Amino acid sequence: MSLNKALLALALAAALTACTKTDEAATDAAATDAAATVDAAATDAAAAVEGAAADAAAPAAPAAEGEKK
């Protein structure tokens, strides 16, 4: 009976190890996706800041003809 218990313990340990490795892979994939999302958001924010700075540095458009200043 102790041999059966030992084999059962080994089988359960192998199953637990397989589940843990799957969870780690899923966690790594989620972390990679999150990092890509943050990187994209930072790039978008930098582009928005550059656009706003360019708009602020551009000279004001002259008033249209016939409009009062």
C-alpha positions in Angstrom: 0.0 0.0 0.0 2.9 2.4 0.7 4.1 2.0 -2.9 0.7 3.1 -4.2 0.8 6.1 -2.0 4.2 7.0 -3.2 3.2 6.8 -6.8 0.1 8.8 -6.1 2.2 11.5 -4.4 4.6 11.6 -7.4 1.6 11.9 -9.8 0.1 14.7 -7.8 3.5 16.5 -7.6 3.9 16.3 -11.3 0.4 17.6 -11.9 1.0 20.5 -9.6 4.3 21.4 -11.2 2.6 21.4 -14.7 -0.1 23.7 -13.4 2.4 26.1 -11.9 4.4 26.3 -15.0 1.2 27.1 -17.0 0.2 29.8 -14.5 3.7 31.3 -14.8 3.5 31.4 -18.6 0.1 33.1 -18.4 1.4 35.6 -15.9 4.4 36.3 -18.1 2.2 36.8 -21.1 -0.1 39.2 -19.2 2.9 41.2 -18.0 4.2 41.5 -21.6 0.8 42.7 -22.8 0.6 45.2 -20.0 4.1 46.5 -20.8 3.2 46.9 -24.4 0.1 48.8 -23.5 2.0 51.1 -21.2 4.6 51.7 -23.9 1.9 52.5 -26.5 0.2 54.9 -24.1 3.5 56.6 -23.4 4.2 57.0 -27.1 0.8 58.5 -27.6 1.2 60.9 -24.8 4.6 62.0 -26.1 3.1 62.6 -29.5 0.3 64.6 -28.0 2.7 66.8 -26.0 4.9 67.4 -29.1 1.7 68.3 -31.1 0.6 70.7 -28.4 4.1 72.3 -28.2 4.1 72.7 -32.0 0.7 74.3 -31.9 1.7 76.7 -29.1 4.9 77.6 -31.0 3.1 78.3 -34.3 2.3 82.0 -34.9 -1.4 83.0 -34.6 -3.2 83.0 -37.8 -4.0 86.5 -39.1 -7.6 87.6 -38.8 -9.8 87.0 -41.8 -10.5 89.9 -44.0 -13.4 91.9 -42.8 -13.1 90.8 -39.2 -12.3 93.3 -36.5 -9.1 92.9 -34.5 
